[in-house]
Amino acid sequence: MCYYITATLPKGTKLDSLKPILEKFGMDFSLLKNPNITSQLRPNEIYLRATKSYCDCNTTLGSRSITPEYNKILKSQKVRSLRKKQWTDEQIHLWILEKINNKKPKGHDNLTPIEKDIEINNWINFLTKVFDNNKLTRVGILKHWYSKGLSNEDFLIKNTERISVKKLNSNILLNLEDDVLYEFHPFS
């Protein structure tokens, strides 16, 4: 179906007070009800649709991450046959990396380098600005490939990465992994 970027905020966050910032950076942050995902969040967390886009398939967020493709190839019949031929884990690892590097990237190619930079800078500026005048303690970002709808998709959040917004850079955003909750906070 589609990639979607969702978000988390502390329960009790006054979304109306964030509207000027959300509008400035083209964000949505509308509430979502997905019992599967909310059951994996802290009890004092709300779950939201981050962007205003129809979908986020063309997002630059996570565009350098090879983890989903790597895992898909690792589980393939070809790798099973390489193991039967006595290939070592290192040889298989190098073969997978070569295969990924030779494959033409999908999705993000219809954006120019300038458009990619604009999107990444928009996210960096948004996450920085949202902490400036608000009393937020965290903002979570989650990217997932949805095969169902936003309210009934059933998947596991692999883990939570906590990152200070002061250390945020384009490299972090370009390497976001699917199904990992990236929690940004204003602390050092």
CYANA upper distance limits for C-alpha pairs under 8 A (distance plus 0.5 A):
  1 MET  CA    145 TRP  CA      7.78
  1 MET  CA    146 TYR  CA      6.34
  1 MET  CA    147 SER  CA      5.43
  1 MET  CA    148 LYS  CA      7.63
  2 CYS  CA     55 CYS  CA      6.69
  2 CYS  CA     56 ASP  CA      7.52
  2 CYS  CA     57 CYS  CA      6.36
  2 CYS  CA    145 TRP  CA      6.14
  2 CYS  CA    146 TYR  CA      5.91
  2 CYS  CA    147 SER  CA      7.45
  3 TYR  CA     55 CYS  CA      6.70
  3 TYR  CA     56 ASP  CA      5.57
  3 TYR  CA     57 CYS  CA      5.30
  3 TYR  CA    143 LYS  CA      7.38
  3 TYR  CA    144 HIS  CA      6.10
  3 TYR  CA    145 TRP  CA      4.81
  3 TYR  CA    146 TYR  CA      6.38
  4 TYR  CA     49 ARG  CA      8.39
  4 TYR  CA     55 CYS  CA      6.16
  4 TYR  CA     56 ASP  CA      5.41
  4 TYR  CA     57 CYS  CA      7.59
  4 TYR  CA    143 LYS  CA      6.40
  4 TYR  CA    144 HIS  CA      6.36
  4 TYR  CA    145 TRP  CA      7.11
  4 TYR  CA    146 TYR  CA      7.50
  5 ILE  CA     49 ARG  CA      7.16
  5 ILE  CA     50 ALA  CA      6.25
  5 ILE  CA     51 THR  CA      7.32
  5 ILE  CA     56 ASP  CA      6.93
  5 ILE  CA    141 ILE  CA      7.33
  5 ILE  CA    142 LEU  CA      6.13
  5 ILE  CA    143 LYS  CA      5.08
  5 ILE  CA    144 HIS  CA      7.26
  6 THR  CA     47 TYR  CA      7.73
  6 THR  CA     48 LEU  CA      6.07
  6 THR  CA     49 ARG  CA      5.02
  6 THR  CA     50 ALA  CA      5.26
  6 THR  CA     51 THR  CA      8.13
  6 THR  CA    141 ILE  CA      6.39
  6 THR  CA    142 LEU  CA      5.69
  6 THR  CA    143 LYS  CA      6.94
  7 ALA  CA     29 PHE  CA      7.69
  7 ALA  CA     47 TYR  CA      6.37
  7 ALA  CA     48 LEU  CA      5.46
  7 ALA  CA     49 ARG  CA      6.58
  7 ALA  CA     50 ALA  CA      5.88
  7 ALA  CA    139 VAL  CA      7.47
  7 ALA  CA    140 GLY  CA      5.59
  7 ALA  CA    141 ILE  CA      5.04
  7 ALA  CA    142 LEU  CA      6.47
  8 THR  CA     45 GLU  CA      6.87
  8 THR  CA     46 ILE  CA      5.95
  8 THR  CA     47 TYR  CA      5.24
  8 THR  CA     48 LEU  CA      6.51
  8 THR  CA    139 VAL  CA      6.28
  8 THR  CA    140 GLY  CA      5.06
  8 THR  CA    141 ILE  CA      7.08
  9 LEU  CA     13 THR  CA      7.29
  9 LEU  CA     45 GLU  CA      6.19
  9 LEU  CA     46 ILE  CA      5.90
  9 LEU  CA     47 TYR  CA      7.39
  9 LEU  CA     48 LEU  CA      8.46
  9 LEU  CA    136 LEU  CA      8.49
  9 LEU  CA    138 ARG  CA      6.90
  9 LEU  CA    139 VAL  CA      5.72
  9 LEU  CA    140 GLY  CA      6.96
 10 PRO  CA     44 ASN  CA      6.40
 10 PRO  CA     45 GLU  CA      5.12
 10 PRO  CA     46 ILE  CA      6.62
 10 PRO  CA    136 LEU  CA      7.98
 10 PRO  CA    137 THR  CA      8.01
 10 PRO  CA    138 ARG  CA      7.49
 10 PRO  CA    139 VAL  CA      8.28
 11 LYS  CA     44 ASN  CA      5.50
 11 LYS  CA     45 GLU  CA      5.29
 11 LYS  CA     46 ILE  CA      5.86
 13 THR  CA    136 LEU  CA      7.95
 14 LYS  CA     18 LEU  CA      7.46
 15 LEU  CA     19 LYS  CA      6.99
 15 LEU  CA     29 PHE  CA      8.42
 18 LEU  CA     22 LEU  CA      6.54
 18 LEU  CA    130 VAL  CA      8.01
 19 LYS  CA     23 GLU  CA      6.40
 20 PRO  CA     24 LYS  CA      6.59
 21 ILE  CA     25 PHE  CA      6.80
 21 ILE  CA    126 PHE  CA      7.87
 21 ILE  CA    129 LYS  CA      7.96
 21 ILE  CA    130 VAL  CA      7.24
 22 LEU  CA     26 GLY  CA      6.34
 22 LEU  CA     27 MET  CA      5.21
 22 LEU  CA     28 ASP  CA      6.92
 22 LEU  CA     29 PHE  CA      8.03
 22 LEU  CA    126 PHE  CA      8.43
 23 GLU  CA     27 MET  CA      6.67
 23 GLU  CA     28 ASP  CA      8.26
 25 PHE  CA    122 ASN  CA      6.99
 25 PHE  CA    123 TRP  CA      8.43
 25 PHE  CA    126 PHE  CA      6.67
 26 GLY  CA     51 THR  CA      7.53
 26 GLY  CA     52 LYS  CA      7.26
 27 MET  CA     50 ALA  CA      6.46
 27 MET  CA     51 THR  CA      5.12
 27 MET  CA     52 LYS  CA      6.28
 28 ASP  CA     49 ARG  CA      7.01
 28 ASP  CA     50 ALA  CA      5.84
 28 ASP  CA     51 THR  CA      5.32
 28 ASP  CA     52 LYS  CA      5.54
 29 PHE  CA     48 LEU  CA      5.74
 29 PHE  CA     49 ARG  CA      5.64
 29 PHE  CA     50 ALA  CA      5.12
 29 PHE  CA     51 THR  CA      7.21
 30 SER  CA     48 LEU  CA      5.69
 30 SER  CA     49 ARG  CA      5.84
 30 SER  CA     50 ALA  CA      7.64
 31 LEU  CA     46 ILE  CA      7.87
 31 LEU  CA     47 TYR  CA      6.53
 31 LEU  CA     48 LEU  CA      4.90
 31 LEU  CA     49 ARG  CA      6.96
 32 LEU  CA     47 TYR  CA      6.08
 32 LEU  CA     48 LEU  CA      5.47
 32 LEU  CA     49 ARG  CA      6.87
 32 LEU  CA    150 LEU  CA      7.91
 32 LEU  CA    151 SER  CA      7.13
 33 LYS  CA     38 THR  CA      8.16
 33 LYS  CA     47 TYR  CA      7.68
 33 LYS  CA    151 SER  CA      6.00
 34 ASN  CA     38 THR  CA      6.62
 34 ASN  CA    150 LEU  CA      7.48
 34 ASN  CA    151 SER  CA      4.88
 34 ASN  CA    152 ASN  CA      6.40
 34 ASN  CA    153 GLU  CA      7.93
 35 PRO  CA     39 SER  CA      6.36
 35 PRO  CA    151 SER  CA      8.22
 35 PRO  CA    152 ASN  CA      8.33
 36 ASN  CA     40 GLN  CA      7.43
 36 ASN  CA    152 ASN  CA      8.15
 36 ASN  CA    153 GLU  CA      8.06
 36 ASN  CA    154 ASP  CA      6.41
 36 ASN  CA    155 PHE  CA      7.86
 37 ILE  CA     41 LEU  CA      7.22
 37 ILE  CA     47 TYR  CA      8.46
 37 ILE  CA    154 ASP  CA      7.97
 37 ILE  CA    155 PHE  CA      7.97
 37 ILE  CA    156 LEU  CA      8.12
 37 ILE  CA    157 ILE  CA      8.25
 38 THR  CA     42 ARG  CA      8.35
 38 THR  CA     45 GLU  CA      8.21
 38 THR  CA     46 ILE  CA      7.88
 38 THR  CA     47 TYR  CA      7.16
 39 SER  CA     43 PRO  CA      8.38
 40 GLN  CA    156 LEU  CA      8.34
 40 GLN  CA    157 ILE  CA      7.72
 41 LEU  CA     45 GLU  CA      6.76
 50 ALA  CA    141 ILE  CA      8.35
 51 THR  CA     56 ASP  CA      8.39
 57 CYS  CA    107 GLY  CA      6.80
 57 CYS  CA    108 HIS  CA      8.37
 58 ASN  CA    107 GLY  CA      5.74
 58 ASN  CA    108 HIS  CA      5.63
 58 ASN  CA    110 ASN  CA      8.09
 58 ASN  CA    111 LEU  CA      8.07
 59 THR  CA     63 SER  CA      7.89
 59 THR  CA    107 GLY  CA      8.43
 59 THR  CA    108 HIS  CA      7.08
 59 THR  CA    119 GLU  CA      8.35
 60 THR  CA    108 HIS  CA      6.76
 60 THR  CA    116 LYS  CA      6.42
 60 THR  CA    119 GLU  CA      7.41
 60 THR  CA    120 ILE  CA      7.44
 60 THR  CA    174 LEU  CA      6.90
 61 LEU  CA    120 ILE  CA      7.70
 61 LEU  CA    173 LEU  CA      5.82
 61 LEU  CA    174 LEU  CA      5.48
 61 LEU  CA    175 ASN  CA      7.57
 61 LEU  CA    176 LEU  CA      6.72
 62 GLY  CA    173 LEU  CA      6.60
 62 GLY  CA    174 LEU  CA      5.00
 62 GLY  CA    175 ASN  CA      5.00
 62 GLY  CA    176 LEU  CA      4.57
 62 GLY  CA    177 GLU  CA      6.30
 62 GLY  CA    178 ASP  CA      7.96
 63 SER  CA    108 HIS  CA      7.34
 63 SER  CA    174 LEU  CA      5.95
 63 SER  CA    175 ASN  CA      6.99
 63 SER  CA    176 LEU  CA      8.17
 64 ARG  CA    174 LEU  CA      5.89
 64 ARG  CA    175 ASN  CA      5.56
 64 ARG  CA    176 LEU  CA      8.34
 65 SER  CA    174 LEU  CA      7.59
 65 SER  CA    175 ASN  CA      5.16
 65 SER  CA    176 LEU  CA      6.77
 65 SER  CA    177 GLU  CA      6.41
 66 ILE  CA     70 TYR  CA      6.30
 66 ILE  CA    100 ILE  CA      8.10
 67 THR  CA     71 ASN  CA      6.51
 67 THR  CA    177 GLU  CA      7.30
 68 PRO  CA     72 LYS  CA      6.71
 68 PRO  CA    177 GLU  CA      8.27
 68 PRO  CA    178 ASP  CA      7.67
 69 GLU  CA     73 ILE  CA      6.77
 69 GLU  CA    100 ILE  CA      7.91
 70 TYR  CA     74 LEU  CA      6.53
 70 TYR  CA     96 ILE  CA      7.14
 70 TYR  CA     97 LEU  CA      8.04
 70 TYR  CA    100 ILE  CA      7.93
 71 ASN  CA     75 LYS  CA      6.82
 72 LYS  CA     76 SER  CA      7.00
 73 ILE  CA     78 LYS  CA      8.44
 73 ILE  CA     79 VAL  CA      7.66
 73 ILE  CA     96 ILE  CA      7.36
 74 LEU  CA     79 VAL  CA      6.53
 74 LEU  CA     96 ILE  CA      7.93
 75 LYS  CA     79 VAL  CA      7.32
 75 LYS  CA     80 ARG  CA      8.08
 76 SER  CA     80 ARG  CA      7.13
 77 GLN  CA     81 SER  CA      6.76
 78 LYS  CA     82 LEU  CA      6.78
 79 VAL  CA     83 ARG  CA      6.69
 79 VAL  CA     92 ILE  CA      7.66
 80 ARG  CA     84 LYS  CA      6.87
 81 SER  CA     85 LYS  CA      6.86
 82 LEU  CA     86 GLN  CA      7.06
 82 LEU  CA     87 TRP  CA      6.10
 82 LEU  CA     92 ILE  CA      7.95
 83 ARG  CA     87 TRP  CA      5.65
 83 ARG  CA     88 THR  CA      7.73
 87 TRP  CA     91 GLN  CA      6.54
 87 TRP  CA     92 ILE  CA      7.00
 88 THR  CA     92 ILE  CA      6.79
 89 ASP  CA     93 HIS  CA      6.50
 90 GLU  CA     94 LEU  CA      6.71
 91 GLN  CA     95 TRP  CA      6.60
 92 ILE  CA     96 ILE  CA      6.61
 93 HIS  CA     97 LEU  CA      6.78
 94 LEU  CA     98 GLU  CA      6.63
 95 TRP  CA     99 LYS  CA      6.66
 96 ILE  CA    100 ILE  CA      6.68
 97 LEU  CA    101 ASN  CA      6.56
 98 GLU  CA    102 ASN  CA      6.62
 99 LYS  CA    103 LYS  CA      6.78
105 PRO  CA    109 ASP  CA      7.27
111 LEU  CA    115 GLU  CA      6.23
111 LEU  CA    116 LYS  CA      6.73
112 THR  CA    116 LYS  CA      6.76
113 PRO  CA    117 ASP  CA      6.71
114 ILE  CA    118 ILE  CA      6.62
115 GLU  CA    119 GLU  CA      6.71
116 LYS  CA    120 ILE  CA      6.76
117 ASP  CA    121 ASN  CA      6.46
118 ILE  CA    122 ASN  CA      6.44
119 GLU  CA    123 TRP  CA      6.87
120 ILE  CA    124 ILE  CA      6.78
120 ILE  CA    170 SER  CA      6.61
120 ILE  CA    173 LEU  CA      7.51
120 ILE  CA    174 LEU  CA      8.27
121 ASN  CA    125 ASN  CA      6.42
121 ASN  CA    170 SER  CA      7.88
122 ASN  CA    126 PHE  CA      6.39
123 TRP  CA    127 LEU  CA      6.54
124 ILE  CA    128 THR  CA      6.59
124 ILE  CA    168 LEU  CA      7.43
124 ILE  CA    169 ASN  CA      7.45
124 ILE  CA    170 SER  CA      8.01
125 ASN  CA    129 LYS  CA      6.39
126 PHE  CA    130 VAL  CA      6.44
127 LEU  CA    131 PHE  CA      7.37
127 LEU  CA    139 VAL  CA      8.25
127 LEU  CA    165 VAL  CA      7.44
127 LEU  CA    184 PHE  CA      8.20
128 THR  CA    132 ASP  CA      7.23
128 THR  CA    165 VAL  CA      6.71
128 THR  CA    166 LYS  CA      8.32
129 LYS  CA    133 ASN  CA      7.94
130 VAL  CA    134 ASN  CA      6.98
130 VAL  CA    136 LEU  CA      8.29
131 PHE  CA    135 LYS  CA      7.36
131 PHE  CA    136 LEU  CA      6.56
131 PHE  CA    137 THR  CA      8.35
131 PHE  CA    185 HIS  CA      8.42
131 PHE  CA    186 PRO  CA      6.80
137 THR  CA    185 HIS  CA      6.21
137 THR  CA    186 PRO  CA      7.15
138 ARG  CA    183 GLU  CA      6.74
138 ARG  CA    184 PHE  CA      5.92
138 ARG  CA    185 HIS  CA      4.94
138 ARG  CA    186 PRO  CA      7.70
139 VAL  CA    183 GLU  CA      6.08
139 VAL  CA    184 PHE  CA      5.72
139 VAL  CA    185 HIS  CA      7.06
140 GLY  CA    181 LEU  CA      6.70
140 GLY  CA    182 TYR  CA      5.83
140 GLY  CA    183 GLU  CA      4.59
140 GLY  CA    184 PHE  CA      6.53
141 ILE  CA    181 LEU  CA      6.27
141 ILE  CA    182 TYR  CA      5.65
141 ILE  CA    183 GLU  CA      6.92
142 LEU  CA    178 ASP  CA      7.75
142 LEU  CA    179 ASP  CA      6.75
142 LEU  CA    180 VAL  CA      6.58
142 LEU  CA    181 LEU  CA      5.34
142 LEU  CA    182 TYR  CA      6.89
143 LYS  CA    176 LEU  CA      8.43
143 LYS  CA    177 GLU  CA      7.87
143 LYS  CA    178 ASP  CA      5.65
143 LYS  CA    179 ASP  CA      6.37
143 LYS  CA    180 VAL  CA      7.77
143 LYS  CA    181 LEU  CA      8.36
144 HIS  CA    178 ASP  CA      5.75
144 HIS  CA    179 ASP  CA      5.91
145 TRP  CA    178 ASP  CA      8.01
146 TYR  CA    150 LEU  CA      7.78
146 TYR  CA    153 GLU  CA      7.02
147 SER  CA    153 GLU  CA      7.56
148 LYS  CA    152 ASN  CA      6.97
148 LYS  CA    153 GLU  CA      5.71
149 GLY  CA    153 GLU  CA      6.13
156 LEU  CA    179 ASP  CA      7.59
157 ILE  CA    179 ASP  CA      5.58
157 ILE  CA    180 VAL  CA      6.21
157 ILE  CA    181 LEU  CA      7.25
158 LYS  CA    179 ASP  CA      6.29
158 LYS  CA    180 VAL  CA      5.87
158 LYS  CA    181 LEU  CA      8.27
159 ASN  CA    179 ASP  CA      8.29
159 ASN  CA    180 VAL  CA      5.83
159 ASN  CA    181 LEU  CA      6.82
160 THR  CA    180 VAL  CA      6.37
160 THR  CA    181 LEU  CA      5.16
160 THR  CA    182 TYR  CA      6.34
160 THR  CA    183 GLU  CA      7.32
161 GLU  CA    180 VAL  CA      7.69
161 GLU  CA    181 LEU  CA      6.73
161 GLU  CA    182 TYR  CA      5.36
161 GLU  CA    183 GLU  CA      6.44
162 ARG  CA    182 TYR  CA      6.57
162 ARG  CA    183 GLU  CA      5.26
162 ARG  CA    184 PHE  CA      6.44
162 ARG  CA    185 HIS  CA      7.86
163 ILE  CA    167 LYS  CA      7.54
163 ILE  CA    168 LEU  CA      7.69
163 ILE  CA    182 TYR  CA      7.66
163 ILE  CA    183 GLU  CA      6.62
163 ILE  CA    184 PHE  CA      5.40
163 ILE  CA    185 HIS  CA      6.86
164 SER  CA    168 LEU  CA      7.10
164 SER  CA    184 PHE  CA      6.09
164 SER  CA    185 HIS  CA      5.52
164 SER  CA    186 PRO  CA      6.24
164 SER  CA    187 PHE  CA      6.14
164 SER  CA    188 SER  CA      6.17
165 VAL  CA    184 PHE  CA      6.17
165 VAL  CA    185 HIS  CA      6.19
165 VAL  CA    186 PRO  CA      6.00
165 VAL  CA    187 PHE  CA      7.87
165 VAL  CA    188 SER  CA      8.43
166 LYS  CA    186 PRO  CA      7.43
166 LYS  CA    187 PHE  CA      7.98
166 LYS  CA    188 SER  CA      6.97
167 LYS  CA    188 SER  CA      8.34
168 LEU  CA    172 ILE  CA      7.08
168 LEU  CA    173 LEU  CA      8.45
169 ASN  CA    173 LEU  CA      7.33
170 SER  CA    174 LEU  CA      6.48
171 ASN  CA    175 ASN  CA      6.69
172 ILE  CA    176 LEU  CA      6.90
176 LEU  CA    180 VAL  CA      8.19
176 LEU  CA    182 TYR  CA      8.45
